[in-house]
Amino acid sequence: MTASTTATSPAAAGEGRAVGKSSPGAVGGQGRRPGRIRRIGLPYLLLLPALVLELLVHLIPMVIGIVMSFKELTQFYIRDWSTAPWAGFDNFKIAVDFDAPVGQALLHSFFVTCMFTLLSVGLCWAIGTAAAVFMQETFKGRGILRALFLIPYALPVYAAVITWVFMFQHDNGLVNHVLHDQLGLTDKPSFWLIGDNSFVALLTVSVWKGWPFAFLIVMAGLQNIPKEMYEAAALDGAGLWQQLRRITLPSLRPVNQVLVLVLFLWTFNDFNTPYVMFGKAAPEAADIISVHIYQSSFVTWNFGTGSAMSVLLLLFLLVVTGVYLAMTSRGRKTSDV
């Protein structure tokens, strides 16, 4: 009895020691686990306010707009839009019926917006790139000139556009004063906010406030091009135009791909500039699709048709973005090979 007890005591003592040694590790592991979870969950916790705001500002209104596009929502159902009868695809059929007045007006607005976007994006990119290349050279007053270039981008949109509206006034505007009174380039003062000239006025304001963004992006991309490449090209006899074609533009290709896409999306969706310039009723020559959709929704009180136009615009931008990204990624892979 005593021997068996003595024989089993070391084993029991060993188990006790093993348990005693493992207990601090287990306790430490349990102690470290909440800290590790807290450390992993902290980034998601910090992102939570932004995600909630994105959900409230963009995602939920987008879903509501899609639902509204399938409803016969007019001024009679504004008080409780959920009671509006379902229209199916009737709103989309009205929007794309180009033989009817609604479809013809939407098609005209779409073509005007495409032309406006192509010209605005092209001019913004060209002016911004030229200014960024020019500012790469060191000269006296370069910092002040950079700050002046950024003024259009730093000004609030409404303040800048309202200032341009005053400048485009027919009787006492600065534009007519310079073009007609000072330079004599026109026979008589022009109407810039109505008629065909409204497209030129809108394009001018869009380029004026958009090219500094292109200037910033291209100037940042130029910092990554080694100066040794230009020095080697100069030693080989390459001029400024050849350096621009062979070094600058190929090196800026990734930057320009993102820049052009962002400028395209911003310009095609721009609502503030034409609305502040022309109000609720934009001239036919400057009937940008964003203001056209606003008129179809809030002026004629046909929110179902306006929502359908918005959904069609969203689909168009998604398709264009997907095709553009596919083409640019394929071109990047080809150039890498």
N, C-alpha and C positions, 0 to 999 in steps of 0.2 A: 504493500500500500504506500509505504514511504518512498520506495524506489520509483514506482510509477509516477508518483507526484513529483519527485525530483527530476525524472527524465522529461517530463512534459513542461517543466517550468522554463527551461531555456527557450523552447519553441514559443511558448506563450509570451515570454519576455521579448523574443525577436519580433513577433507579430505586433506587440505593443510598441516596440521601437519603430517598426515600419510604419505603423499607423501614426506614431508621433512625428516621424519625419515627413510623411506625406501630408499631414494636416496643414502645415504652414503653406506648402505649395498650393494645395486646394483652396485655402483661404485667400492666398495671394492671387490665384487665377480668378477666383470669384470677385476679388476686389478690383483686378485690372479690367475685367470684362465691362463693367458699367462705364469706366473711363474710356475704354476703346470705343464703345458704342456712342458715347457722348462726343468723342473726337471725330468719328466718322459722320455722325448726324449733324454736326455743327454747320458744315457748308450748306446742307439742304435746308437747315433752319434759317440761315441767312438769306437763302434764295426764296424762301416762302413769301415774303411781302411782294417781291417782284412778280412771282408766279400768280399770286392772287390778283394783283393789279392787271397783269396781262390777261388773266381770265375774265375779269370784269370789264376791261376796256375794249378788248379785241375779240376774244373767242366767243363769249356769250352773245354780244351784239351781232357777230357774224352768223351764228346759228339762228338767231331770231330773224335776221334778214333773209336767210335762206328759207325759213318757214314762211315768212311773209310773202315771198315770191310765188308761193303756191296758193295764196289766198286772194279772194276778190276784196281787197282791202281798200276802201274809199273813205271819204269824209264821214259817211254814215256809221262807220264802225270804229272811229277814232277812240271813243270813250272806252270800249272794250274790244280790242282788235282780235282777241281770241275767238269771239263769236262770229267773225267774218266767215262766209261760206268758202269752201275749198274750190279753187278754180283749176286745179291740176296744172297742165302745161299751157293753159290759155294765155297767161301773161307773157310767156316766152314766145308763143306764136305771134302775139301782137307786136312784140318788140322786133322780131326778125321778119315780119311781113313787109318787105321792101316795096311792095306795090301800094301799101296804105300810107297815109301821112305820118303816122307814128314811126313806122319802120324807115321811111325815107329820111325823116329828120334825124333818127339815130344813126343811120348810115352816113349821112353828111357830117354829123358831129364826129363820128369815128375817123373819117378821112381827114378832117381838119386837125384832130388831135394827133394823128399819125404824122402829118406833115409838120405840125408844130413841134412834136417831140424830136423828130429826126433833125430838124434845123437847130433846135435849142441844144440838144446833146452834142451835135457835131461842133457847133460854135463854142460851147462851154469847154469841150475837150481841147479844141485847137487853141483857143486863147489861153486856157490854163496851162497847157503844155509849153506854149511859146514863152509865157511869162516865167514858168519854172526853169526852163533852160536858160533864159536870159539872166535870172537871178542866181545862177550857179557861179557866175563870175564875181570875183570880189572887187567892189568899187565903193567909193565914198558915198554914204547915204543909203546903202542897201537895206539896212534895218528899218529905216523910216519908210522906204518904198514898200517893203514887205508889209508893214503895218497898214499902209494906205490901201494896198491890194486887198486886205482882209476886211475892210470896212463894210462892203456890201454883204458879206457873209455874216458879220457880227451884228448888223442892225436887225431889229425885230422886223418880221415880214410886213406887218401892217403899217408900221411907220415908214418903211422904205417904199411900199407900193402907193400909199397915200401921197407921199412926196412926189412920186412920178406922175400921179394923177393930176396934181397941180401943175407940174411941168408940161403936161400934154394938153392943158386947157387951150381952147381955140383963140380967145381974145387976149389973154394976158399970160399965157404959158411961156416958159423959158425956151422950149423947143421951137415953137413958131417964131419967137423973137430972134433966135440965133439963125435959123434956116431962112426965114423970110426977110426980117428987118436987117440983120447984120450981113449975112452972106448972099442974100438974094437968090437962093437956089430954087425957090418956089415962086409961082406967079401970085399966089395969095395964101393967106394962112390956112393950114389944113386942119381938118377935123380928125383927130387921132383916136378918139374914144368911140366913134361910130363909123359905120361903113367899112370899106375894105382896109383902110389904114389901121383899124383896130387890131388886125392880126400882126402887123409890124410893131405896133406899140406893145402888145402882149409879149411878143418874141423878144423885144428889146429889154423889157423888165426881167423876163425869165433868164436871159443870158447874163444880164448885169448882176443878178443876185446868185447865179449858179456857178459862174466860172471860177470864183475864188475857192470853192470846194475842190474843183479839179486841180487848181493850182497847188493847194495844200497836199493832195494825195500824190500828184506827180513829183512835187518837190521832195516829199519823203522817199519816194521810190528812187529818185536820182542819188540820194545819199548812199545807196547800196551798190552803186556802180563804181568799181575801182578807178581811180584817176590814172593808174598805170596804163589802162587800156586806151585812153585818149592820148596819152603821151606816146605810146607805141604807134598808134595810128597816125599821129602827127609826124613822127619820124619816117613813117612809110610814105608820107606825102598826101595823106587823106585830108581833105578840106572839111570845113564845118558841116556842109550838107552831107558829105559821105559819112562823117562820124555820127551824124544824127540818124541816117538810114541804117548803118551797119552796127552801131553800138547802142545808141540811146534807145531807139524804138524797140529793137529786139529785147533789150534788157528790161524794158518797162512793160513787156507784154503781160505778165501776170497781174501787175498793178492796173493796167488799162482794162483788162477783162473785168475785174471787179468794179472799177470806176464807171465804165460804160453801163453796166447793168444797174448800178445804183442810181445813176443819173437818169436812165430810162424809166425806172420805176417811179422815181420822185416826180419827174416831169409829166409822165402820162397820168399820174394820179393827182396832180397839183389842183387844188381847189381854192386855196387862199388867194393866189395872185389874180386869177380872172374874176373871182367874186368881189374882191375889194375894188378892182378896176372898173368893172361894168355893172355890178349889182346883180339882182336876180335875173334880169333879162340881158344876156350877153348878145352882142351883134352876131349876125349870121356868119360873118367871116372869122369870128373868134369864138365860135360855139364849141368850147372844149367839153369833152364828154362828162367830166365830173360835174360841171355846172348844168349840163343838159339833164343828167340824172336827178340833180337837185330840183330842177324845174319840173320834171315829170313827177316828182314825189310831193314836193311841198308847195308848188304853185297850182298844179292841176288837181292836187289831193288824190292822186291815184298811186298809193303806196305799193300796191301789188305789182304794177307795171314797173315802177321805179326800182323795186327790189329785184325784179327779174333782170332788168338792165344791169344792176350792180353785180348780180351773180354771173351774168355773161361777161362782164368786164373782168371779174376775178378769174374766170376760166381762161379768158384770153391771155391775161398776164401770166398765169401758171404755165400755159402752153409755151408762150414765148420764152419765159425763163428757163423751162426745161430744155427746149431746143437750143437755146443759147449756151447753156451749161454743157450740153452734150457736144455741141460743135467745138466749143473752146477746150474742153477736156480732151477731145480727140486730136485737136490741133496741137495741144501741149504734149500728148504722148508721141505724136509723129515727129515733133521737133526734138524731143529727147532721144528718140531712136536715131 
